[in-house]
Amino acid sequence: MTNDIRGFRPSRLDGPDSGVWLGSGGSLGGQWLNSKDRSFIVEPGLFLLSPPPPPRVGPHSLPPSHGWKRRREESDEEEEEEEKEEETAPQAEDTWVVDSLYGLKMKLKRRRVSSVLTEHHEVFTRLLEDPVIKKFLAWDKHLRLSDKYLLSMVIAYFSRAGLFSWQYQQIHFFIALYLASDMEEDNQAPKQAIFSFLYGRNRFQRPLFHKLRFQFLRSMRWRTRVTREECEEIQAFDPELWVWGRDRTLLPEESARTMEA
């Protein structure tokens, strides 16, 4: 049987890969000639075929998946939702109130609206009855960790953490007091006494404390700064509360020197 090439035209492709396919009998062999190949001698008995099908894709050369794009879009959407939550999170805002009237003129005064609610004061008062907290406050006679301003910051942090009132426990009091000491005190050594009252000599619980501290700090959206004005407003809510008498300026000189040391 002879291979007749009459009536067959070579299949050509446009572009840089244009050429013809030279196949042998049964189309089991052959060669694709393009502009990049060298010159070939076509032997008798060869006939022209269409270009071969594309090479079969092996299991290890699958096309790249586009799942990463979908996951990236989902992560972007989550970040946008978090940003919206941060923007819409309830925070203390300023308002304008009438300070005085002069005939037809009115003088306005800017007043800050506190985010501290009554329930936060009630939670703080309830925790003051905790035996460990009472023992801790009695131990801190020099007020290095628990003067009235640091304790006011505890209430401010409760209002910013966003937990329900029944969720605040003894550990949250000490976490808030630890953060307040970080913000306001230069000497960081005294706050290590908090671990002694919480865990005794067990040092293995300290990493758990710092993990909870980080979670509490994140729930506050990292807002740890509390002004003196805010502290005084918190104290004015219940001025008769006994802890507001813990004033460093009223300490004897010996106690003040001990605290500075």
C-alpha positions as CSV (number, residue, x, y, z in Angstrom):
1,M,0.0,0.0,0.0
2,T,1.4,3.3,-1.1
3,N,0.8,6.6,0.6
4,D,-0.7,9.0,-1.8
5,I,-0.1,12.6,-1.0
6,R,-2.2,13.9,-3.8
7,G,-5.2,15.9,-2.6
8,F,-3.6,16.6,0.8
9,R,-2.5,20.1,1.6
10,P,-0.2,20.9,4.4
11,S,-1.9,22.5,7.4
12,R,-0.4,25.8,8.2
13,L,-0.7,28.1,11.2
14,D,-0.2,31.8,11.3
15,G,2.3,33.4,13.6
16,P,5.8,32.4,14.7
17,D,4.9,28.7,15.2
18,S,3.5,28.3,11.6
19,G,4.6,25.1,9.8
20,V,3.4,21.7,8.6
21,W,3.2,18.3,10.2
22,L,4.9,15.4,8.4
23,G,3.5,12.1,9.4
24,S,4.3,8.5,8.6
25,G,2.0,5.6,7.8
26,G,-0.8,5.3,10.4
27,S,0.0,8.7,11.7
28,L,1.9,7.2,14.6
29,G,5.1,9.1,13.8
30,G,6.0,12.3,12.1
31,Q,7.5,15.7,12.7
32,W,6.2,19.2,13.0
33,L,8.1,21.7,10.8
34,N,8.0,25.4,11.8
35,S,10.0,28.4,11.0
36,K,12.3,27.8,13.9
37,D,13.4,24.3,12.8
38,R,16.2,23.4,10.4
39,S,15.5,22.4,6.8
40,F,14.2,18.8,6.5
41,I,14.3,16.3,3.6
42,V,10.9,14.8,3.0
43,E,11.3,11.2,2.0
44,P,8.9,9.4,-0.3
45,G,6.1,7.6,1.5
46,L,5.4,10.5,3.9
47,F,2.0,12.2,3.8
48,L,0.9,15.5,5.2
49,L,-1.5,15.7,8.3
50,S,-3.1,18.4,10.3
51,P,-1.2,19.7,13.4
52,P,-1.1,17.2,16.3
53,P,-3.3,17.7,19.3
54,P,-1.9,19.6,22.2
55,P,0.3,17.6,24.5
56,R,-1.5,15.8,27.3
57,V,-1.2,17.5,30.7
58,G,0.3,15.3,33.3
59,P,-0.9,15.0,36.9
60,H,1.9,17.2,38.1
61,S,1.4,20.0,35.6
62,L,-2.2,21.0,36.3
63,P,-3.2,24.6,35.4
64,P,-2.9,27.0,38.4
65,S,-6.0,27.1,40.5
66,H,-7.8,30.4,40.9
67,G,-8.9,29.5,44.5
68,W,-6.3,31.8,45.9
69,K,-8.1,34.7,44.2
70,R,-11.4,33.7,45.8
71,R,-9.8,33.4,49.2
72,R,-8.1,36.7,48.8
73,E,-11.4,38.4,47.9
74,E,-13.0,36.8,51.0
75,S,-10.2,38.0,53.2
76,D,-10.5,41.5,51.7
77,E,-14.2,41.5,52.4
78,E,-13.6,40.4,56.0
79,E,-11.1,43.2,56.5
80,E,-13.6,45.7,55.1
81,E,-16.2,44.4,57.5
82,E,-13.8,44.8,60.4
83,E,-13.0,48.4,59.4
84,K,-16.7,49.2,59.2
85,E,-17.2,47.7,62.7
86,E,-14.3,49.9,64.0
87,E,-15.8,52.9,62.4
88,T,-19.3,52.2,63.8
89,A,-18.1,51.1,67.3
90,P,-19.6,53.2,70.0
91,Q,-17.1,55.7,71.4
92,A,-17.2,58.7,73.5
93,E,-18.2,61.7,71.5
94,D,-18.2,65.5,72.2
95,T,-21.3,67.5,72.4
96,W,-22.1,71.2,72.7
97,V,-24.0,72.6,75.7
98,V,-25.1,76.2,76.5
99,D,-22.7,77.8,78.9
100,S,-24.2,81.2,79.3
101,L,-26.5,83.8,77.6
102,Y,-25.6,87.4,76.9
103,G,-28.7,89.1,75.6
104,L,-29.2,87.8,72.1
105,K,-25.8,86.1,72.2
106,M,-25.3,82.5,73.4
107,K,-22.0,81.0,74.5
108,L,-21.5,77.3,73.9
109,K,-19.2,75.0,75.8
110,R,-17.8,71.8,74.4
111,R,-18.5,68.9,76.7
112,R,-17.3,65.3,76.3
113,V,-19.9,62.5,76.7
114,S,-18.4,59.6,78.6
115,S,-18.9,56.0,77.5
116,V,-18.9,54.8,81.1
117,L,-22.3,53.4,82.0
118,T,-23.8,52.8,85.4
119,E,-23.4,49.1,85.0
120,H,-19.6,49.5,84.8
121,H,-19.6,51.3,88.1
122,E,-21.7,48.5,89.6
123,V,-19.3,45.8,88.3
124,F,-16.4,47.6,89.8
125,T,-18.1,47.9,93.2
126,R,-19.0,44.2,93.1
127,L,-15.4,43.2,92.4
128,L,-14.2,45.3,95.3
129,E,-15.9,42.7,97.6
130,D,-13.8,39.9,96.1
131,P,-11.6,38.5,98.9
132,V,-8.4,38.4,96.8
133,I,-8.9,42.0,95.6
134,K,-9.6,43.2,99.1
135,K,-6.4,41.5,100.3
136,F,-4.5,43.1,97.5
137,L,-5.8,46.6,98.2
138,A,-5.0,46.2,101.9
139,W,-1.4,45.1,101.0
140,D,-0.8,48.1,98.7
141,K,-0.4,50.6,101.5
142,H,1.9,52.9,99.5
143,L,-0.6,53.0,96.6
144,R,2.0,52.0,94.1
145,L,-0.5,49.9,92.1
146,S,-3.9,51.0,93.3
147,D,-4.3,54.8,93.8
148,K,-7.6,56.4,92.9
149,Y,-6.5,57.3,89.4
150,L,-5.3,53.8,88.5
151,L,-8.6,52.4,89.9
152,S,-10.6,54.9,87.8
153,M,-8.8,53.6,84.7
154,V,-10.0,50.1,85.6
155,I,-13.6,51.3,85.2
156,A,-12.8,53.1,82.0
157,Y,-11.3,49.9,80.6
158,F,-14.4,48.0,81.5
159,S,-16.4,50.4,79.5
160,R,-14.2,50.0,76.5
161,A,-13.8,46.2,76.5
162,G,-17.5,45.8,75.6
163,L,-18.2,42.7,77.8
164,F,-21.5,42.1,79.6
165,S,-21.5,43.1,83.2
166,W,-21.8,39.5,84.4
167,Q,-18.7,38.5,82.4
168,Y,-16.3,40.7,84.4
169,Q,-14.5,38.6,87.0
170,Q,-11.5,38.9,89.3
171,I,-9.0,38.3,86.5
172,H,-10.4,41.2,84.5
173,F,-9.9,43.6,87.5
174,F,-6.2,42.6,87.7
175,I,-5.7,42.7,83.9
176,A,-7.1,46.3,83.7
177,L,-5.0,47.3,86.7
178,Y,-1.9,45.8,85.0
179,L,-2.6,47.8,81.8
180,A,-3.2,51.0,83.8
181,S,0.2,50.5,85.5
182,D,1.8,50.0,82.1
183,M,0.4,53.3,80.9
184,E,1.0,55.5,83.9
185,E,3.9,54.2,86.0
186,D,7.6,54.5,85.2
187,N,8.5,51.8,87.7
188,Q,7.2,48.5,86.3
189,A,8.5,46.2,89.1
190,P,5.7,46.6,91.6
191,K,3.1,45.3,89.2
192,Q,4.8,41.9,89.4
193,A,3.1,41.5,92.8
194,I,-0.2,41.0,90.9
195,F,1.0,37.5,90.0
196,S,1.7,36.6,93.6
197,F,-1.9,37.4,94.6
198,L,-3.4,35.6,91.5
199,Y,-1.2,32.5,91.3
200,G,1.1,32.4,94.3
201,R,4.4,30.9,93.4
202,N,3.1,29.1,90.3
203,R,4.9,30.8,87.4
204,F,3.3,28.5,84.8
205,Q,0.1,30.5,84.8
206,R,1.7,33.8,83.8
207,P,1.7,33.1,80.0
208,L,-2.1,32.5,80.3
209,F,-2.4,35.9,82.1
210,H,-0.5,37.7,79.3
211,K,-2.7,35.9,76.7
212,L,-5.8,37.1,78.4
213,R,-4.3,40.6,78.7
214,F,-3.7,40.7,74.9
215,Q,-7.3,39.6,74.2
216,F,-8.7,42.2,76.6
217,L,-6.5,44.8,75.0
218,R,-7.7,43.9,71.6
219,S,-11.3,44.0,72.7
220,M,-10.6,47.6,73.8
221,R,-9.3,48.3,70.3
222,W,-6.0,49.3,71.9
223,R,-7.5,52.4,73.4
224,T,-5.6,52.5,76.7
225,R,-5.2,56.3,77.2
226,V,-7.4,57.8,79.9
227,T,-7.2,61.5,80.7
228,R,-7.3,62.9,84.1
229,E,-10.6,64.6,83.3
230,E,-12.1,61.2,82.6
231,C,-10.8,59.8,85.9
232,E,-12.3,62.7,87.8
233,E,-15.7,62.2,86.0
234,I,-15.6,58.5,87.0
235,Q,-14.9,59.3,90.6
236,A,-17.6,62.0,90.7
237,F,-20.3,59.3,89.8
238,D,-20.0,58.0,93.4
239,P,-17.7,60.3,95.4
240,E,-18.4,58.5,98.6
241,L,-16.9,55.2,97.4
242,W,-14.1,54.4,99.9
243,V,-11.4,53.6,97.2
244,W,-11.5,57.3,96.0
245,G,-9.7,58.2,99.2
246,R,-6.6,56.4,98.0
247,D,-4.8,59.6,97.1
248,R,-1.0,59.5,96.9
249,T,-0.8,63.2,97.7
250,L,-2.2,62.5,101.2
251,L,0.5,59.9,102.0
252,P,3.1,60.6,104.7
253,E,6.5,61.7,103.4
254,E,8.1,58.3,104.4
255,S,5.5,56.4,102.2
256,A,6.1,58.8,99.3
257,R,9.9,58.2,99.5
258,T,9.3,54.4,99.7
259,M,7.1,54.6,96.6
260,E,9.7,56.6,94.7
261,A,12.4,54.1,95.6
